[in-house]
Amino acid sequence: MPGRIPQSFIDDLLNRTDIIDVIDAYVPLKKAGSNFKACCPFHNEKTPSFTVSQPKQFYHCFGCGAHGTAISFLMEYEHLEFVEAIEELARQAGIDVVREQGSVSTQPRQDNLYAVMSQAHAFYRQQLRSHPQADKAIAYLKNRGMSGEIAAEFGIGFAPPGWDNLINALGNDAHSLAQLNQVGLTIEQDNKKPYDRFRDRIMIPITDRRGRVIAFGGRVLSADDQGAKYLNSPETAIFHKSNELYGLYEARKALRNLDKLLIVEGYMDVLALAQFGIRYAVATLGTATTNEHLQTLFRVVPKLIFCFDGDRAGRDAAWRALTNALPVMQEGREAAFLFLPEGEDPDSLVHHEGKEAFEARLEQAMPLSRFLLEHLAEQVDLSSEDGRARLVALAKPHLNRVPDKVFRHLLFDHLAELVNIDTQQLKNLAEQAPKQPRTTFNTPIKKGQKKKSPVRQAINLILQHPAAAGSIDNFQFLTKLELPGAQLLFELLEILSVDPHLNTAALLERWRDRPEEVHLLKLAESHLPGDEQTLEMELKDTLAYLGSLINSQRWQFLQQKLVTNGLDEHELNEWNQLLKDNSTSKGN
């Protein structure tokens, strides 16, 4: 397994990268003052509101709120994973991705595996056209209602009967056999002669988000076949089924502006729906919907519809999907659940009732909030006070897993209505733990000055001009400051004291996938007027003011202790001295 990409490499890569060049290759940019502008690639608009800052190496859309670094842009626009985006930027920069322990990227070796899969795919497709027994495969596809156009678009093929057709076609030398084994296309047991994994099956290629074939699904041609009905490739270096979704690449290719995705349970369902013009379906590959699946899908669309059988097994599977979805339900995301009539699956139902009726069902899909509370309410007696209390207890851990405040508040509203209690009272009862009280200070505000957080201001100054922090060396006091954000401010200054050359983008990447990331990105969108010298002086003044608050906090702590438990002689002297200092500063 390849080593981790060190942070120092990511920092250096972002310093080598110009975000203008990266984005301009996909979206033509025009100079607009000190920034660059374009129509946003993430939503439809006529007037450009997508702005790219070269000094910050940061983009922001004032229309839809999209924002981030060059890495973020590739992840969102090309739907790449973080490491894939790093590899793409490194490729553009003409450098190798360095891994920890001195290793370099395993990309060249993996490229060989992708090449083998591509050759195998070409072989299976050719067999569907030319093999003497291909007629039975074509008849099967026609019987399933699949047209030649859909079969071609999804790259359907045929693995003929026999134990070594693929081996003979792609090479039976030691090197070729080793590669076929690495990608799971052959089986070798007890040092015996290897043989083809897929035999006498319809072959369905599984592609990654770039359209590269990474695995296959094989479907038997006859119900009388003694083998498994469906056979998937095993896990390999390029195929991890808990991360991949069948049909996602094809959906994005068919519909550039996707607004929703339908998650079904099998790839034959995806193919059947595509045959009827429903081109936004994807399928998991024999696993439950994972957190990785959901993160990938929500990067592509804001709405997901889960489709399950209406029986108990289907509802249990839906509940597992719901519990996985709760932690990723952030602002702007939506999920719903469609339960099909008994005995039906998407394949059979769309054939019975057609596209229009099937899509009408999708419009009536049950929202996540309704499914969550109805499922829990089935387990209690809502007519009794004990039953309603039990419902609150059951719902509490689920509601507290939702990160988005607005969506969580709506869930509390629905629950409050069910148990007939005031929403705020319910929230007070159901929150995981009482919030720690924040220490407040009677800090004087200068006339005409708006009250604002000095910690937030200092963080904003650093994000706008990281170089302004270069001359700051006295910031250790922040570890003792009991104010929201003080620890984050300390971390920023500590990082820049070690790496003063970091730009805004590299600094933001240090907080990727951390809770503070969303707040830092929001601050990075703003603009503070003033040159570097002015901003550096403002940062120093702000930090000096924060340093003065340490004494205020210490005095308040001693004052509280004086009232409750009393002070020893040393503490009493300290209390008196702090009181004098405070009086002196006020007199000045």
DAHU-V653506 format. One record per residue. N is the residue number from 1. PHI is phi in radians with two decimals (NA if undefined). Layout:
N,PHI
N,PHI
This chain:
1,NA
2,-1.13
3,-1.28
4,-1.15
5,-1.42
6,-1.19
7,-1.06
8,-1.06
9,-1.19
10,-1.09
11,-1.03
12,-1.14
13,-1.09
14,-1.20
15,-1.22
16,-1.40
17,-1.59
18,-1.85
19,-1.05
20,-1.08
21,-1.13
22,-1.11
23,-1.27
24,-1.08
25,-1.20
26,-1.88
27,-2.28
28,-1.00
29,-1.79
30,-2.15
31,-1.15
32,-2.48
33,1.20
34,-1.52
35,-2.00
36,-2.14
37,-2.30
38,-2.87
39,-1.24
40,-1.10
41,-1.37
42,-1.82
43,-2.74
44,-1.39
45,-2.72
46,-1.75
47,-1.78
48,-1.04
49,-2.28
50,-1.64
51,-2.03
52,-2.14
53,-1.75
54,-1.25
55,-1.07
56,-1.45
57,0.99
58,-2.53
59,-2.03
60,-2.67
61,-1.85
62,-1.37
63,-1.54
64,-1.86
65,1.55
66,-1.06
67,-2.82
68,2.67
69,-1.74
70,-1.06
71,-1.12
72,-1.04
73,-1.06
74,-1.13
75,-1.11
76,-1.37
77,-1.33
78,-1.70
79,0.98
80,-1.69
81,-1.33
82,-0.98
83,-1.13
84,-1.09
85,-1.14
86,-1.05
87,-1.10
88,-1.20
89,-1.10
90,-1.13
91,-1.07
92,-1.13
93,-1.45
94,1.30
95,-2.21
96,-1.47
97,-1.34
98,-1.48
99,-1.99
100,-1.09
101,1.16
102,1.38
103,-1.41
104,-1.89
105,-0.99
106,-1.51
107,-0.98
108,-1.01
109,-1.15
110,-1.17
111,-1.01
112,-1.12
113,-1.21
114,-1.09
115,-1.12
116,-1.09
117,-1.11
118,-1.12
119,-1.16
120,-1.12
121,-1.07
122,-1.08
123,-1.11
124,-1.12
125,-1.16
126,-1.13
127,-1.12
128,-1.16
129,-1.58
130,-2.22
131,-1.21
132,-1.00
133,-1.76
134,-1.18
135,-1.02
136,-1.22
137,-1.22
138,-1.13
139,-1.10
140,-1.09
141,-1.10
142,-1.14
143,-1.13
144,-1.44
145,1.44
146,-1.61
147,-1.44
148,-1.13
149,-1.14
150,-1.19
151,-1.05
152,-1.23
153,-1.11
154,-1.60
155,1.20
156,-1.14
157,-2.37
158,-2.50
159,-1.71
160,-1.23
161,-1.07
162,2.16
163,-1.70
164,-2.50
165,-1.08
166,-1.19
167,-1.04
168,-1.20
169,-1.33
170,-1.75
171,2.04
172,-1.92
173,-1.35
174,-1.04
175,-1.15
176,-1.13
177,-1.11
178,-1.11
179,-1.20
180,-1.07
181,-1.24
182,-1.08
183,-1.68
184,1.36
185,-1.54
186,-2.26
187,-2.19
188,-2.28
189,-2.17
190,0.92
191,1.04
192,-1.49
193,-1.06
194,-1.18
195,-2.48
196,-1.14
197,-1.23
198,-1.78
199,-2.47
200,0.95
201,-2.44
202,-1.21
203,-1.89
204,-1.99
205,-1.26
206,-1.89
207,-1.89
208,-1.55
209,-1.23
210,-1.76
211,1.55
212,-1.44
213,-1.26
214,-2.09
215,-2.91
216,-2.37
217,-2.02
218,-1.97
219,-1.99
220,-1.11
221,-1.58
222,-2.29
223,-1.14
224,-1.46
225,-1.08
226,-1.38
227,-1.38
228,-1.09
229,-1.03
230,-2.12
231,-2.30
232,-1.78
233,-1.03
234,-1.32
235,-1.12
236,-2.39
237,-1.12
238,-1.99
239,-2.32
240,-2.21
241,-1.10
242,-1.29
243,-1.83
244,-1.79
245,-2.33
246,-1.30
247,1.63
248,-1.16
249,-1.07
250,-1.17
251,-1.14
252,-1.13
253,-1.24
254,-1.33
255,-2.25
256,-1.13
257,-1.80
258,-1.26
259,-2.04
260,-2.74
261,-2.34
262,-1.79
263,-1.75
264,-2.00
265,-1.72
266,-2.50
267,-1.25
268,-1.20
269,-1.14
270,-1.05
271,-1.15
272,-1.13
273,-1.15
274,-1.09
275,-1.03
276,-1.68
277,1.50
278,-1.65
279,-1.76
280,-2.06
281,-1.76
282,-2.35
283,-2.36
284,-1.32
285,-1.94
286,1.39
287,-2.22
288,-1.19
289,-1.18
290,-1.68
291,-1.05
292,-1.12
293,-1.00
294,-1.15
295,-1.08
296,-1.11
297,-1.17
298,-1.26
299,-1.28
300,-1.63
301,-2.39
302,-1.52
303,-2.27
304,-2.10
305,-2.11
306,-1.58
307,-2.02
308,-2.38
309,-1.10
310,-1.45
311,-1.39
312,-1.05
313,-1.10
314,-1.13
315,-1.23
316,-1.13
317,-1.15
318,-1.12
319,-1.11
320,-1.11
321,-1.13
322,-1.10
323,-1.13
324,-1.30
325,-1.37
326,-0.92
327,-1.20
328,-1.89
329,-1.41
330,-1.65
331,-0.98
332,1.53
333,-1.80
334,-2.46
335,-2.40
336,-2.52
337,-2.28
338,-1.97
339,-1.89
340,-1.50
341,-1.04
342,-0.99
343,1.48
344,-1.91
345,-2.25
346,-0.97
347,-1.04
348,-1.20
349,-1.21
350,-1.19
351,-1.23
352,-1.30
353,-2.06
354,1.49
355,-1.13
356,-1.06
357,-1.20
358,-1.14
359,-1.21
360,-1.12
361,-1.12
362,-1.08
363,-1.13
364,-1.74
365,-1.02
366,-1.34
367,-1.04
368,-0.95
369,-1.06
370,-1.20
371,-1.09
372,-1.00
373,-1.31
374,-1.16
375,-1.08
376,-1.25
377,-1.15
378,-1.11
379,-1.65
380,-2.35
381,-1.81
382,-1.23
383,-1.38
384,-1.97
385,-1.12
386,-1.08
387,-1.14
388,-1.17
389,-1.10
390,-1.12
391,-1.10
392,-1.04
393,-1.11
394,-1.20
395,-1.35
396,-0.85
397,-1.12
398,-1.31
399,-1.14
400,-1.32
401,-1.53
402,-1.43
403,-1.35
404,-1.38
405,-1.13
406,-1.14
407,-1.15
408,-1.10
409,-1.11
410,-1.11
411,-1.10
412,-1.12
413,-1.04
414,-1.12
415,-1.16
416,-1.05
417,-1.15
418,-1.16
419,-1.72
420,1.04
421,-2.51
422,-1.08
423,-1.03
424,-1.13
425,-1.09
426,-1.11
427,-1.10
428,-1.08
429,-1.35
430,-1.72
431,-1.02
432,-1.02
433,-2.78
434,-1.11
435,-1.24
436,-1.20
437,-1.13
438,-1.52
439,-1.27
440,-2.02
441,-2.28
442,-1.56
443,-1.53
444,-1.14
445,-1.97
446,-1.15
447,-1.03
448,1.43
449,-1.60
450,-1.40
451,-1.26
452,-2.61
453,-1.36
454,-1.17
455,-1.14
456,-1.07
457,-1.11
458,-1.12
459,-1.07
460,-1.08
461,-1.03
462,-1.17
463,-1.16
464,-1.22
465,-2.46
466,-0.94
467,-1.11
468,-1.12
469,-1.50
470,-1.07
471,-1.70
472,-1.49
473,-2.11
474,-1.86
475,-2.37
476,-1.11
477,-1.07
478,-1.10
479,-1.19
480,-1.75
481,-1.43
482,-1.67
483,-2.33
484,-1.00
485,1.58
486,-1.09
487,-1.15
488,-1.12
489,-1.06
490,-1.04
491,-1.07
492,-1.05
493,-1.16
494,-1.16
495,-1.09
496,-1.27
497,-1.22
498,-1.56
499,-2.19
500,-1.20
501,-1.47
502,-1.12
503,-1.62
504,-1.03
505,-1.08
506,-1.12
507,-1.15
508,-1.11
509,-1.13
510,-1.13
511,-1.89
512,-1.03
513,1.18
514,-1.73
515,-1.00
516,-1.33
517,-1.00
518,-1.07
519,-1.25
520,-1.16
521,-1.08
522,-1.11
523,-1.16
524,-1.15
525,-1.19
526,-1.32
527,-2.29
528,-1.88
529,-1.26
530,2.06
531,-1.45
532,-1.04
533,-1.15
534,-1.12
535,-1.19
536,-1.14
537,-1.15
538,-1.14
539,-1.13
540,-1.09
541,-1.10
542,-1.15
543,-1.17
544,-1.10
545,-1.10
546,-1.10
547,-1.10
548,-1.18
549,-1.26
550,-1.01
551,-1.12
552,-1.10
553,-1.16
554,-1.13
555,-1.13
556,-1.13
557,-1.11
558,-1.17
559,-1.08
560,-1.14
561,-1.21
562,-1.05
563,-1.27
564,-1.60
565,-2.06
566,1.51
567,-2.03
568,-1.40
569,-1.08
570,-1.10
571,-1.16
572,-1.16
573,-1.09
574,-1.13
575,-1.05
576,-1.11
577,-1.15
578,-1.12
579,-1.14
580,-1.10
581,-1.03
582,-1.14
583,-1.13
584,-1.10
585,-1.14
586,-1.22
587,-1.14
588,-1.30
